[in-house]
Amino acid sequence: MKKFNVVFVGGGSTYTPDMMELMCLVKETFPVKKIVLYDNDEERQEPIGQYGEVLFREYYPELEEYVYTTDKATAFKDMDFAFVQIRAGGLPMREQDEKIPLKYGVIGQETCGPGGFAYGIRSVLAMKDLIEDIRRYSPDTWILNYSNPAAIVAEACKLLFPDDHRIINICDMPIDIMDVFCPLAEKKRQDVEPRYFGLNHFGWFTALYDKETGEDVLPKILQELLSGNASDKLGFTAKNDDYWNFTFNHLEKMVKDYPYSLPNTYMQYYLYPQEMVEHSDPNYTRANYVMDNREKNVFAYCREIVKLGKMKGTKHDLDLRYGENADNETEKASVANNDAHATYIIELAESLAYNKHDIFLLMVKNDGVIPNVEEGMMLEVACRVGSYGAQPLAYGPIGTFEKGLLESQYAYEKLTVEATLEGSYQKCLQALAVNRTVVDTDLAKTILDEYIEANGQYFPTFS
């Protein structure tokens, strides 16, 4: 079996440790000979890179080479796969993205509304440079991109690299939704084949077919959500993260208002913008929560392992956490249920590497997939994936309500990308004004001007 070279771009990401652990757990089915971590922030990457040294020494001794670096040639040369998860501007800029619009009663969120707009501008510029660098050293590597806001990044990739079918833009949120709600039909995500359409963070499940029987189990899931008992059955009230507790409970409300499909959870920002603003704390946003919790916890975890110099025989032992001796049901999770973020990108890499023809929800250009929306729109739909890349499944025409929402949202995404590449203040203003969470032109202008000042060198010069 061929062994692959893999680079994690954004090696300092808090998601990188999960992905590296999963590489150890799937080494029999997706063997690699070289793993590289790359980040332009050496200080941030250092503890995660050191953690990887301990991890791979103990759990992947057959790995031929492991390195973490800030050097592009070292990172990108002769790679088979690049797993990309960069955050242009880091969490401090995410905090600004979220807090600036909340001052004016507008949604402050990482990928939706004005926050997604500001983050999108930074990401487009960073991804352009990054892909050019990767292609300089590895012309044929598969670039699997998680970087947000994925819809805007996908639109930019389409315009900047129109003939490069080896760039695939993905998101784990639909997979998270399937993982959470499939148990309402007594199924796991791996048991069903999804039918889904929309834009990234802006779409709907319309079927979930049982792979064995062909039965669509989505109606049963919707019925459970309509009954009002789903939250208790799934244990949301036991979660200690109020944001996700609220989000998944809120999905019940969306299904009650629109009971014919299962929406992406991010639709709450567009369908109930005022409620989402009221639920937000303008002084302590999701960015603050992530910095105070996940970020601190992940780096503390890595530093603890580096200090111990080992994982085996400690509470961090992978065999105890994911193996036969796991001490609770959560830790008994199979590799497939490890972490949706890590799992999904590696499942996709396996389907590409071994021509498995599995179904994934990916962002692809509309070329007749949905005939009654704009051609070229970067849709998120079910695709069959093999060594040829991603082949979208034809969906068919969609309803007037969804068509109207998609076309408006896509106009915002397209204008954001064009504004970034052209340095157009006018298109920035148009993008924010057409976004459902803003609408008002004077408000859009106020938020835009403050973003330009706050982002400084991260933004192009707009005129």
Secondary structure, DSSP 8 states (H G I E B T S, - for coil): ---EEEEEESTTSTTHHHHHHHHHHTTTTS-EEEEEEE-S-HHHHHHHHHHHHHHHHHH-TT--EEEEES-HHHHHTT-SEEEE---TTHHHHHHHHHHHHHTTTS---SSSHHHHHHHHHHHHHHHHHHHHHHHHH-TT-EEEE--SSHHHHHHHHHHHSTT-TTEEEE-SHHHHHHHHHGGGGT--GGGEEEEEEEETTEEEEEEEEETTT--B-HHHHHHHHHHT-HHHHHTGGG-S-HHHHHHHHHHHHHHHHSTTSEE-GGGHHHHSHHHHHHHS-TTS-HHHHHIIIIIHHHHHHHHHHHHHT--TTSTT-HHHHHSTT-SSTTTT--GGGS-HHHHHHHHHHHHHHTT--EEEEEEEE-SSSSTTS-TT-EEEEEEEEETTEEEE-------HHHHHHHHHHHHHHHHHHHHHHHT-HHHHHHHHHHSTTT--HHHHHHHHHHHHHHHGGGS----
